Amino acid sequence: MTKFFRLFLAALRGSETNFTSGSINRAIFLLSVPMILEMVMESLFAIVDVFFVARIGTEAVATVGLTESVLTLVYSIAIGLSTAATALVSRRIGEENSDGANKAVGQVLFVSLVFAVLLGVPGVIFANEMLHLMGGDQHLIESGVGYTRVIFASAPAIILLHTLSGSLRGAGDASIAMRSLWLANGINIVLCPVFIFGLGPFPELGVMGSAVATTTGRSVGVLYQLYALTIRNGRISINTQALRPDFRVIGTLLSLAAGSTGQFLIGSASWVFLTRIVSTFGSDVVAGYTIAIRIFIFSILPSWGMANAAATLVGQNLGASQPDRAETSAWRAAFCNLVFLVPVGGLLYLGAETLVGFFSRDANVLVVGVESLRVFCAGYVFMAYGMVLTQALNGAGDTRTPMIINIICFWLIEIPLAYLLANVLHWGPSGVFWSVAISESLLAVVSVWAFRQGRWRLMNV
């Protein structure tokens, strides 16, 4: 037990950053602990927001749900660039090329800001139109447009929080990324009720207050990351030389990001279409579905921590010319994820009513949320391997294969299946929920097959 706590503290401190030698189990643990805690903190952004927003009313929750469904396009860019940053930086670290790693981080910062402007400005300008297209009625749009505008204005903070974390993870500095999310979420938890309900001298902003609190927390988290990258003497750092545009590195980054961004855009677009189908059944259904999605995301984000650990291990070991060690690391991380997700899925299924009821006691919302959450749990066994192995492929620089898998599973299967079950076969919202569980399970099976083919071993980034 004493040895475990020593190892746990070492993971939190980030005392080790190179994982190309030594025990693979130790490497997975040291990387996974801060990454899991980072993902838990990230998911709390969503949970805290819905908890306080639900106190305003069903329409406020629906506003958050409709906005988030469109905002997933921004998240897709952020996560895609983050994945590319992890692959690029981890490969340079494995090669023991510190200057190359620093240059990569500088270009990640530059590209992130460009995309933030391109995505954030249209979101602010066309907030009304977006809510209307997503099926919001006039009253919902009038009460929620402020929330949507503030959230899209925060695009720089959203994207940088992801991409700088991806760079730090690739370098093995997962503990810094973890601390930035802890700081950002702590601020959000404190400020959410303050701005929503107007506590003390602050005005009551309603649902828009949630956006203000979240944006403030994320912005502080990014400032901490930038401070760590410019002041500390770690594996990677940002200086004026690293920030100068290097179009060769930018080209490599964008090439990697094209596949990784594409796969998340495909997945995110599928959520947009699913939300659009769900919205035809009314605000109560959208609210229940939104709450279930938030709980679902919260439960699997620790698994993304293990998946990201696998990506770093694969990238660093390929850089050190150790493909066998890279493959072993991925399979072991996938098994650890299975051990985690199976009991979590069981607990969510049994406690679905209590969990959804924590956010809303509206009878209609509760019924929809419970059913949705329980159906999602059916795919947890398969997802354990699918999540890790797709990230392992990304960490190797093979971002194209997961993109193709996403196209097949989400666009060619999930969306048509959701429409077929919900509207043609008259399953209603249940058809949408089952399409998610079926497509996610299929994605896992195909990912296992693709990883076994071994083409990722030959990627050169």
N, C-alpha and C positions, 0 to 999 in steps of 0.2 A: 504493500500500500504506500509506503514511504517513497519507493521508487516511482510509482505512478504519479504521485504529487510533484516529485522533482521534474519528471518529464512534462507534466502539465504546465508547470511554471516556466519551463524552458520554451514550451510552445507559445505561451503568452508573451514572453520576453522577446521571442524571435532571435534567439542566440545562434541558431544555425540557419544558413540560407542556401548552402550547396548540398544537393541530395543525389549526387552521382556516385556515391560510395557508401558503404556501411549498410546497416539493416534497412530493408525496404519497409518493414512494419513500423520501425521507428520514424522513417521519413514520412510515411502516410499519416502517422499520428501527429507529428510536429507541424505538418502543413494543414491537416484537416481541422485541428482544434481551433486555431484562429479563424480559418475560413468558415467553419460552421457557426462560430459565434458572430462573425461578420454577417452571414446570411440571416441569422436569427434577428440581429439588429435591423437589417434591411427590411425584413418582413414585418417588424413591429411598426414601421412607418405606416403600412397599410392597415394593420389591426387597430392601432391607436386612432387613426383618422376615422375609420368606420364606427368605432365605439362611441366617439364623441358626436360624430355627425348623425348617427342613428337617434341621438337624443333630440335632434331638431325635428325629424320626421322622415317618412318614407320617401318623399320627393327628393330630399337632400341626399339620401343614400343612392337613389336612382341617378342623380346628377353626377355623383362621384363615379358610379359604375359606367355611365355613358362616356364621361370624360376619360376615364382610365382606359376604356376600350380603344379610344382613338390614340391616347398617349402611348399605348403600347408600341406604336410605330416609332416614337422617339426612343423608347426603351430598347427597341430592336437595334437601332443604330448604335446606341450606347453599348449594349451588350456585345454586338458584333465587333465594334472597334476594340472593346475590352478583350474579347477572345483573341483577336489578331495581335493585340499588344502582348498578351501573355505568351503566345506562340513565338513572337519575334524576340522578346526580351529573354525568355527562358532559354532559347537556342543560343543567344549570345553569351548568356551566363555559363551555360554548359561548355561553350568553347573557351571560356575564361577571357572573353573580349569585353572588358568593362567600358571602353570608349564606345564600342558599337552599341552596347546596351543603353548608355546614356543618350546617345544620339537618337536611338529608337524612342525613348521616353519623350524627348523634346519634340519629335515629329508627331507623336501621339497627342501631345498637348495642342499643337497647332491645328491638326486636322479636327480634333474634337470641337474647338471653338468655331471653326468654319461651319461644321454641321449643326452646331447649336443655333447659330444665327439663321441658317437656311430653314430649320424646322420650327424654331420658336416664334419668329416674326409672323409667318402665316397663321399659326395657331392663335396668336393674340388678335389678329385682324379679323379672322373668320370664325371666331368662337361661336357666335349665334348660329351660323350656317351649319357648323359641325354638329351641334346639339340637335338641330332640326333634322339633319340627315340621319342621325342615329335613332330617330323616332321620339324625341322628347316633345311634349306638348308645349304650348305657348307659356303657360304658367311656370313650368319647370325651367324653361329657357330663361325667362326673366329673373327667376330667383337664383339660378345657378351659373349664369354666364360669367359673373365676376370670378368665381372659383376656377372656371376653365381658363380664363385669360391669365390669371396669376400663375397657374400651373405651367402653362406654355411659356410664359415669360421666364420661368426658372429652368428652361432647357439647358443653359450652360452648366448649371449646378448638377442637374440630373446626369448629363453625359460625362462631365469630368469626374464625378464621384465614381462612376463605373470604370472609365478608361484608366484613370490613375490607379485605381485599385487593381485592375488587371495587370498594369505594369509592375506594381509592387509584388503581386502574387507571382508573376513570372520570374522575378528576381529572388523569390524565396522570402521576401519581406512581408509575409501575410499578416504579421502582428500589427504593422503600421496601418494596413487597410482595415483591420478589425477595429483598431482604436478610433479611426476616423468615423466609422459607422456608429460606434458607441456614443461618440460625442454628438454626432448629428441627430441620432434618435433621442438621446437624453434631452436635448434642447426642444425637439418636437413634442415630446411627452409633456414637458412643462408648459410650452406656449400654446398647445392646441386648445385646452379649455379656456385659457386666458383670452385668446383672440376670438374664439367662437362665441363665448357667452359674455364677453366684455367684463372680465374680472378686474377689480381695482380701477385704475385710471384709464384703462384701455377701452376703446369703443367695441360694441357688440357687432361683429362682422358676419355672424351666422356661418354658413357653409364656406364662405370665402376665407374665414379665419383659419380654417384647416389648411388651406393652400398657403396662406402667409406663414403659418407655423412650420409647415413642412419645408417650404422654400428657405426659410431662415436656417433651419437645422442642416439642410443639405449644403448650403453655402458655407457655413462654418466648418463642416466636415471637409469640404474641398480646400479651404484655407489651411486647415491643419495638414492635409496631404502635401500641399505646395510648400508649406514651412518645412515639413520633414524632408522633402526632396531637395531643398535648397540649403538647409542648415546642417543636417545630420551628415555624418561620414559613413554611409552605408554602401551596399553593393551598387546602387544606382543613384544618380543625382542629376539635377538640372542646372546648367550654367548657360552663359550667353552663347557659347560655341554650340552646345547641343540644341539650342532654340533656333539657330539659323536654318532656314529651309534647305533640306537636302532631298531633291526630287527623286533620287534613286531609292532612298529609304522610304520616302512617302509612297513611291510606286509599289514597293514591296508590301508596305502596310496596307495600302488600298487593295492590292491583289488578294492578300489574306482576308481583309475585311469584307471583300465582295461576297465571298462564300459564306462567311460567318454572319454578316449582316443579312444576307439573303435568306439564310435558314431561319433567323429570328423574325425577319419581316414576314416570311411565309407563315410561321406559327402565330405571329401577332395578328396578321390579317385574318387568319382563320377565327381568332377570338372575336374580332370585330364583326365578322359575318354571323358567328354564333350569337353574339349579343343582339344583333339586329333581328335575328329570328326570335330570340327570347322576348324582345321588346314588344312583339306583336301580341303577346299574351297579357300585357298590362304592367303597370309600375310595381305591383306587389311581387310579380314573378321576377322582374329585373332586380328588385331589392333582395329577395331571397337568394337568387343566383349570385349576386354580387357578394353577399356575405359568405356564401359557401366557397366562392372562388378565393376570397381573402384567407379563409381558414385553410383551404387546400394549399395555397401558396406558402402560408406560414409553416405548414407541416413538412413540405418538401424542400424548403430552402436550405435546411441543414444538409440535405442530400446533395444540393448543388455545391456545398462546401467541399464535400468529398470528391465530387466530380471535378471541381476546379483544382483540387490537390492532384488528381490524376493527370490533368492537363499539364501542370507545372512539372511533374515528375517525368512525363513522356517527353516534353520539350527539352528539359535539361539533360536527360540521359541520351537522347538522340544527338544533342550538341556534343556530348562527350563520347559519341560513337559507341553507345551501349544499347542497341535496340532490344536485346533480350531482356535486359533489366527494365527497360521502358514498358515492354509488354507485360511482364510479371507484375509491375506496379499497378497497371490498369486493372488487371483481373482481380488483384487483391482488394483494391479500392472498391470495385463493384460488389464483391462479396460482403465487405463491411457495410455497404449501403443497403444490401438486402437484409442483413441482420438488424439494421436500424428501421427500415421502412415497414417490414411485416408487422411488428408489434404496434407501430404508430398507426398503421391502417386499421388494425383491429380496435384500438382505443377510439379512433375517430368514428368508426362505425357504431360502436356501442354508446358513445357519448355525444352523438350528433345533435340530439334534441337540446341537451344542456348547452353545448357550445353555440349553436345558432341562437338559442334563447338568450344567451348572454348579450347579444347585440340587438335583438328585436323580440318583443313579445306579441307582435301582431300575428294573429292566427294564420292568415294566408301566407305571410312572409315566412313564418316558421315551417309550415308544411313544405313549401318549395325548397327552402334552404336545407332542411334535413334530408329530403329525398336526393337532392343534388349532391350533397356531401357523401352520402352513403354509396351512391353510384360511382363517384370518383374513386373511392377506396378500392373498388374492384380491380383497378389497374395498378395498384401499388407494387405488387410482386414483380411484374414485368418492368415497371419503370425503374426499379432499383439498378438493373443492368443497363437499360437504355440510356439513362441520364449520364452515367459514368463513361460509357464507351463512346458516346457521341462527343463528349468533351475531350476524351483521350485522342480521338481523331483530330479534333480542332487543335489540341496542343501540339500535335505532330505537324501541323500546317496543312492537313488535308481537310480544308473547310468545304470543299465542293461535294464530297460524298454525303455529309449530313444534310446539306442543302437539298440534294436530290431526294434523300429519304423523306425530308419534310414535305416536299412537293407532293410526293406520292401519298403519304399518310394523312396530311392535313387538307390539301386542296382536292386531290382526286378521290379521297375516301371520306374524311371527316365531315366536310361541309355538305357534299351531296347526301351523305347518310343522315345527317342531322335534319335536313329538309325533308327527306323521304320519311323518316320515322315520325317527325313532329307534325307534318302537314298532310302527307299523302296517306300514311298509315294511321294518322290521327292519334299518335301517342302524346301529343302536346309537348310541353317542356321536357318531359321525361325522355323523349327521343333525342333532344339535344344533349342531355346529360350522358346518355348511353353512347352516343357517337364519340364523346370525349374519351370515355374509358376504353372503347374498342380501338380507336385510332392510336392512342398512347401505347397500348399493349402491342399493337402491330409494329409501331415504330421501334420498340425495344427489340423485338425478334429480328427485324431487318438490321438493326445496328450491330447486334451480336454477330450476325453473318458477315457484315461488311468488315468488322474489325478482324475477324478470323482470316480474311483474305490476305491481310498483311501488306497491302499496297502503301499504307501510311509510312512504313519503314523507309521508303525511298524518297520521301518528300525533302526538298531542299529549299530552305527559306533563309 
